[in-house]
Structure formats: structure tokens, C-alpha cells
Amino acid sequence: MTSSPDLELLLRQKKRAVAVVITFALALWLGAWWVRGQFGVTPIFTTMLNLITLAAFFWSMIASYQILRIRRQIRAEAKPEAQTSKTD
């Protein structure tokens, strides 16, 4: 099993990746709609970008669930240590 510092590092990296993906996906989506309005780009272009954005948000939901699982694992590893220190 991985140690807690390794899990905490993984947790920070996943949080950062999720934040970056959400930010860029939203910026891409807003930019695509602005370009379509300004330059009259075909609807297929924005539909494709909508699907790409949807895939990015879906990935971020999966990664967020993995973050939740890692947090639970860290807490579960910390609980037995806290209980043993109370009995000492």
C-alpha cells in the first residue's frame, strides 16, 4: 500500500489537474461561442467543441471521484494511528 505522503502528493496533483482542465475547457467553450458569433463559423465546429468540452467535464467528474476516494483512504490510514496514540 502507498504511504500517506505519497497519497497526499497524488491528491495535490489530481486537484491541480482537475482545476486546469475545468478552467481550460470552460475558456475553450466560451471562446468557441464567441468566435461563432463574431465570424459565423459553422455549427459543426461548435458542436465538436461542445463534445470536447463535455468530455473534459466528464473526465473531471471521474477525477474528482478519485480524489474523494484518495481522501477517504488517507483518513482511514490516519484513524488507527490516532486510536493507538490514545491508548498509550
PyRosetta script that sets phi, psi and omega in degrees:
from pyrosetta import init, pose_from_sequence

init()
pose = pose_from_sequence("MTSSPDLELLLRQKKRAVAVVITFALALWLGAWWVRGQFGVTPIFTTMLNLITLAAFFWSMIASYQILRIRRQIRAEAKPEAQTSKTD")
pose.set_psi(1, 150.1)
pose.set_omega(1, -178.9)
pose.set_phi(2, -78.1)
pose.set_psi(2, 148.2)
pose.set_omega(2, 179.3)
pose.set_phi(3, -77.4)
pose.set_psi(3, 164.0)
pose.set_omega(3, -176.8)
pose.set_phi(4, -62.7)
pose.set_psi(4, -41.5)
pose.set_omega(4, 177.4)
pose.set_phi(5, -61.4)
pose.set_psi(5, -35.4)
pose.set_omega(5, 177.0)
pose.set_phi(6, -65.8)
pose.set_psi(6, -39.9)
pose.set_omega(6, 178.6)
pose.set_phi(7, -67.2)
pose.set_psi(7, -38.2)
pose.set_omega(7, 179.4)
pose.set_phi(8, -66.9)
pose.set_psi(8, -37.2)
pose.set_omega(8, 176.1)
pose.set_phi(9, -65.0)
pose.set_psi(9, -44.4)
pose.set_omega(9, 177.1)
pose.set_phi(10, -61.0)
pose.set_psi(10, -39.7)
pose.set_omega(10, 178.6)
pose.set_phi(11, -61.9)
pose.set_psi(11, -46.2)
pose.set_omega(11, 178.8)
pose.set_phi(12, -62.6)
pose.set_psi(12, -42.2)
pose.set_omega(12, -179.6)
pose.set_phi(13, -64.7)
pose.set_psi(13, -41.9)
pose.set_omega(13, 179.6)
pose.set_phi(14, -67.1)
pose.set_psi(14, -40.3)
pose.set_omega(14, 178.2)
pose.set_phi(15, -60.6)
pose.set_psi(15, -44.4)
pose.set_omega(15, -179.6)
pose.set_phi(16, -64.2)
pose.set_psi(16, -42.7)
pose.set_omega(16, -179.8)
pose.set_phi(17, -63.5)
pose.set_psi(17, -42.3)
pose.set_omega(17, 178.7)
pose.set_phi(18, -63.3)
pose.set_psi(18, -44.1)
pose.set_omega(18, 180.0)
pose.set_phi(19, -62.0)
pose.set_psi(19, -42.7)
pose.set_omega(19, -179.6)
pose.set_phi(20, -66.6)
pose.set_psi(20, -43.6)
pose.set_omega(20, -179.0)
pose.set_phi(21, -64.0)
pose.set_psi(21, -44.3)
pose.set_omega(21, 179.4)
pose.set_phi(22, -63.0)
pose.set_psi(22, -44.3)
pose.set_omega(22, -178.8)
pose.set_phi(23, -62.4)
pose.set_psi(23, -49.5)
pose.set_omega(23, -178.6)
pose.set_phi(24, -68.9)
pose.set_psi(24, -35.1)
pose.set_omega(24, 178.8)
pose.set_phi(25, -65.2)
pose.set_psi(25, -42.6)
pose.set_omega(25, 179.2)
pose.set_phi(26, -66.7)
pose.set_psi(26, -41.7)
pose.set_omega(26, 178.5)
pose.set_phi(27, -64.1)
pose.set_psi(27, -41.2)
pose.set_omega(27, 178.1)
pose.set_phi(28, -63.1)
pose.set_psi(28, -43.5)
pose.set_omega(28, -178.6)
pose.set_phi(29, -65.0)
pose.set_psi(29, -45.9)
pose.set_omega(29, 178.0)
pose.set_phi(30, -64.5)
pose.set_psi(30, -40.9)
pose.set_omega(30, 177.7)
pose.set_phi(31, -63.1)
pose.set_psi(31, -38.6)
pose.set_omega(31, 179.6)
pose.set_phi(32, -64.4)
pose.set_psi(32, -41.4)
pose.set_omega(32, 179.1)
pose.set_phi(33, -69.5)
pose.set_psi(33, -34.3)
pose.set_omega(33, 177.2)
pose.set_phi(34, -67.0)
pose.set_psi(34, -45.1)
pose.set_omega(34, 179.0)
pose.set_phi(35, -61.6)
pose.set_psi(35, -41.3)
pose.set_omega(35, 180.0)
pose.set_phi(36, -62.4)
pose.set_psi(36, -41.8)
pose.set_omega(36, -180.0)
pose.set_phi(37, -69.2)
pose.set_psi(37, -36.9)
pose.set_omega(37, -177.0)
pose.set_phi(38, -79.3)
pose.set_psi(38, -41.0)
pose.set_omega(38, -171.3)
pose.set_phi(39, -112.9)
pose.set_psi(39, -0.5)
pose.set_omega(39, 177.7)
pose.set_phi(40, 66.7)
pose.set_psi(40, 42.0)
pose.set_omega(40, 179.1)
pose.set_phi(41, -67.5)
pose.set_psi(41, 150.2)
pose.set_omega(41, -177.6)
pose.set_phi(42, -62.8)
pose.set_psi(42, 149.3)
pose.set_omega(42, -179.8)
pose.set_phi(43, -61.9)
pose.set_psi(43, -26.3)
pose.set_omega(43, 179.5)
pose.set_phi(44, -63.4)
pose.set_psi(44, -33.5)
pose.set_omega(44, 177.5)
pose.set_phi(45, -62.9)
pose.set_psi(45, -48.4)
pose.set_omega(45, -179.0)
pose.set_phi(46, -71.7)
pose.set_psi(46, -31.6)
pose.set_omega(46, 176.2)
pose.set_phi(47, -63.4)
pose.set_psi(47, -42.8)
pose.set_omega(47, 178.6)
pose.set_phi(48, -63.7)
pose.set_psi(48, -42.9)
pose.set_omega(48, 178.1)
pose.set_phi(49, -67.6)
pose.set_psi(49, -32.4)
pose.set_omega(49, 174.4)
pose.set_phi(50, -62.2)
pose.set_psi(50, -41.9)
pose.set_omega(50, 179.3)
pose.set_phi(51, -67.8)
pose.set_psi(51, -37.9)
pose.set_omega(51, 176.7)
pose.set_phi(52, -64.1)
pose.set_psi(52, -42.6)
pose.set_omega(52, 178.5)
pose.set_phi(53, -64.7)
pose.set_psi(53, -42.0)
pose.set_omega(53, 177.9)
pose.set_phi(54, -61.0)
pose.set_psi(54, -41.1)
pose.set_omega(54, 177.9)
pose.set_phi(55, -64.3)
pose.set_psi(55, -38.6)
pose.set_omega(55, 178.8)
pose.set_phi(56, -65.3)
pose.set_psi(56, -42.1)
pose.set_omega(56, 178.3)
pose.set_phi(57, -67.6)
pose.set_psi(57, -36.5)
pose.set_omega(57, 176.7)
pose.set_phi(58, -63.9)
pose.set_psi(58, -43.7)
pose.set_omega(58, 177.2)
pose.set_phi(59, -61.1)
pose.set_psi(59, -40.7)
pose.set_omega(59, -178.9)
pose.set_phi(60, -66.6)
pose.set_psi(60, -31.8)
pose.set_omega(60, 175.2)
pose.set_phi(61, -66.4)
pose.set_psi(61, -42.4)
pose.set_omega(61, 178.2)
pose.set_phi(62, -64.3)
pose.set_psi(62, -44.7)
pose.set_omega(62, 179.4)
pose.set_phi(63, -65.0)
pose.set_psi(63, -35.4)
pose.set_omega(63, 177.3)
pose.set_phi(64, -65.3)
pose.set_psi(64, -38.1)
pose.set_omega(64, 175.9)
pose.set_phi(65, -64.6)
pose.set_psi(65, -39.3)
pose.set_omega(65, 176.7)
pose.set_phi(66, -63.8)
pose.set_psi(66, -37.7)
pose.set_omega(66, 176.4)
pose.set_phi(67, -61.4)
pose.set_psi(67, -43.3)
pose.set_omega(67, 178.1)
pose.set_phi(68, -60.0)
pose.set_psi(68, -42.4)
pose.set_omega(68, 178.9)
pose.set_phi(69, -65.8)
pose.set_psi(69, -39.2)
pose.set_omega(69, 178.8)
pose.set_phi(70, -65.1)
pose.set_psi(70, -42.2)
pose.set_omega(70, 177.4)
pose.set_phi(71, -59.2)
pose.set_psi(71, -44.6)
pose.set_omega(71, 178.9)
pose.set_phi(72, -61.8)
pose.set_psi(72, -39.0)
pose.set_omega(72, 179.5)
pose.set_phi(73, -65.9)
pose.set_psi(73, -40.5)
pose.set_omega(73, 178.3)
pose.set_phi(74, -63.5)
pose.set_psi(74, -43.9)
pose.set_omega(74, 179.1)
pose.set_phi(75, -64.5)
pose.set_psi(75, -38.8)
pose.set_omega(75, 179.9)
pose.set_phi(76, -66.4)
pose.set_psi(76, -35.5)
pose.set_omega(76, 177.7)
pose.set_phi(77, -72.6)
pose.set_psi(77, -29.8)
pose.set_omega(77, -178.1)
pose.set_phi(78, -80.2)
pose.set_psi(78, -26.3)
pose.set_omega(78, -177.8)
pose.set_phi(79, -62.0)
pose.set_psi(79, -50.4)
pose.set_omega(79, -179.7)
pose.set_phi(80, -60.1)
pose.set_psi(80, -34.1)
pose.set_omega(80, 177.7)
pose.set_phi(81, -65.7)
pose.set_psi(81, -39.1)
pose.set_omega(81, 180.0)
pose.set_phi(82, -68.8)
pose.set_psi(82, -37.4)
pose.set_omega(82, 180.0)
pose.set_phi(83, -70.0)
pose.set_psi(83, -37.5)
pose.set_omega(83, 179.7)
pose.set_phi(84, -70.3)
pose.set_psi(84, -31.4)
pose.set_omega(84, 179.2)
pose.set_phi(85, -72.9)
pose.set_psi(85, -26.3)
pose.set_omega(85, 177.5)
pose.set_phi(86, -71.4)
pose.set_psi(86, -32.9)
pose.set_omega(86, -177.7)
pose.set_phi(87, -80.0)
pose.set_psi(87, -16.9)
pose.set_omega(87, -178.6)
pose.set_phi(88, -77.7)
pose.dump_pdb("model.pdb")
